Each structure stands twice: as structure tokens, then as C-alpha cells.
Amino acid sequence: MAMNLPCLHRAARLVPNALVVGVLALLMLNRAGAQESTNGFVAADFLLAPLRVHLLTATNEPAIHTRLTSNDVVRILGKVNRVWAQAGITFYLESLLTEPAQNTSDYLKRAKEDERTALLALRPKDSLATNCFHVFYLRQIQPNGIYFNAQGIFVKDTARLRPVEGGLDEPLPRVTAHELGHALTLAHRQNATNLLASGMSGGWLDAVEIAQARKAVQHRPWVESASAMLQRAEALQRENKSAEARELYRRLTHVPVEGDVVRLARRRLEQAGN
């Protein structure tokens, strides 16, 4: 099975996937319009990667306690996926957790001495997994965002960027998309309009970066092509495993271009009353 259900900290709050995914699908369909491909990638070519978003809270430490909401995550992920559409990659929301950070005492002092150790210590252990990308949003870290190999991405909700022509219209989607680029093995490249430029709002990828990112994401066993996911969903539907099939159809609606795969997934959800 590609994914396990998330393990949750007792105090964590899980936003229902169906609700959030439905809103995301509407958001991206409205903005993608009738576009059938991006950089030659049609909907069936898209690679779908699970993303677990953690909104960290800390009543005793304002520097950790994020002010983001589930609505903010919907907006951010919609824009992230429009950036990554140029590489034929879509990140679907595996789960959205609002949960208390761990080891919050003296966070600022510890972060000043060793930010990596301090940040990694904040992660709630019960909601970690090895079959998805993790993004942790919090209030304050020194850079806009940091990627720690397979241990997660941290993004501060107060991020700021220098605007460039054609760049993203707000910082958080761009910072999140940038750090996901590092997760897909891309290095910084100081071309102001490029996604991997430091501190800028640009979101472009070149052909080499697109090929490298697609190769990197395909190496993860929990990433699936849209066409393969649709085939699996159809097989589950024939086996009368409707709930499992619906979850796969919902994931497919994250793909931000039109195509037979997306249209069929949307129709199946409509037929099921979702």
C-alpha cells in the first residue's frame, strides 16, 4: 500500500482530507481553466507525491506558534502545485495536522546555538512517517525556510522575499516550493527568476532542473504517476472498495491541468456524491 494512515499525537487535530482536497480541487480547476498540458506534460504524465503539513503550536513560545490556518494551507498548496506543474509534479495533501511542538523550552536560545538540532527537536514524533514529504510551519527561524535531508522542511510564516518580474505574489508558496526543490535534489542557482534563487520570488525551472526533479521524485516508492493511480483506483472500484477508490480519485483532482485522467476522477467523485 502506498501510504499508511497518519499516526497522530493525542493533542493533534487532523483536518478531514476529503474536505481539504475538495477545496483544493476547486481552487486549482478554477485557475487552470482548460489548459491541457504544461511544458508538454499532460495530466497522465504527472507524478503525485504525498505531502504532510504540520502547523506547529506552542502556548509557551510565540516564536514557534504559527498563525496559519487550514485555509492558508489550501491557498499555499494550490500555488505550490502551479509552480511544480511545469515539471509535471503534484503534491497532494496526505494530511494536515495542527499539533503542539515538542521541546519548546528555551527554543530561541537553543536555536541561536544550533538551529538544526533545535528545529528537529520540535517535531512531534507520533506524526512522523517515512512515506511522505513533511513541511512544518512555525513562526520564527533565521532563514525563510530550511530543508533537512529526509527529516523535513521548516518554513516560517513570516517569510519575506524580494519581488522579481513574473514572480509569485506571496512568499509562503514560493518558499515552500523552493524547499521542495531541495528535497528533489535541486541546488541553489542565483538566477533571479529561478525557483532555486535565494530570497527571490521567482518560480521558474529550466529543462535540466525539471529532468533532475522528476528523476529524484520517481525514486521514492510512495510517489505514483497519475495514470498508474487512476488504474489502481479503477481496480478498487471494480472490487467494490469504494472508500479506497474515492481517496485515489481525490488525489488525482490535485493535478492542475485538464485531461482525461482528471476528468474521469472528477466524474467518479460526482457519481459517488463527493
HELIX and SHEET records of a PDB file:
HELIX    1   1 ASN A   17  ALA A   32  1                                  16    
HELIX    2   2 ALA A   43  ASP A   45  5                                   3    
HELIX    3   3 SER A   70  TRP A   84  1                                  15    
HELIX    4   4 ALA A   85  ALA A   87  5                                   3    
HELIX    5   5 TYR A  107  GLU A  113  1                                   7    
HELIX    6   6 GLU A  115  LEU A  122  1                                   8    
HELIX    7   7 LYS A  125  SER A  127  5                                   3    
HELIX    8   8 ASN A  149  GLN A  151  5                                   3    
HELIX    9   9 PRO A  171  ALA A  183  1                                  13    
HELIX   10  10 ALA A  207  GLN A  218  1                                  12    
HELIX   11  11 ALA A  226  ARG A  238  1                                  13    
HELIX   12  12 SER A  242  LEU A  252  1                                  11    
HELIX   13  13 ASP A  260  GLN A  271  1                                  12    
SHEET    1   A 6 ARG A  13  LEU A  14  0                                        
SHEET    2   A 6 ILE A  89  PRO A 100 -1                                        
SHEET    3   A 6 LEU A  47  THR A  57  1                                        
SHEET    4   A 6 PHE A 133  LEU A 138  1                                        
SHEET    5   A 6 ILE A 153  LYS A 156  1                                        
SHEET    6   A 6 GLY A 145  TYR A 147 -1                                        
SHEET    1   B 4 ARG A  13  LEU A  14  0                                        
SHEET    2   B 4 ILE A  89  PRO A 100 -1                                        
SHEET    3   B 4 LEU A  47  THR A  57  1                                        
SHEET    4   B 4 GLU A 224  SER A 225 -1                                        
SHEET    1   C 2 SER A  37  THR A  38  0                                        
SHEET    2   C 2 PHE A  41  VAL A  42 -1                                        
END                                                                             
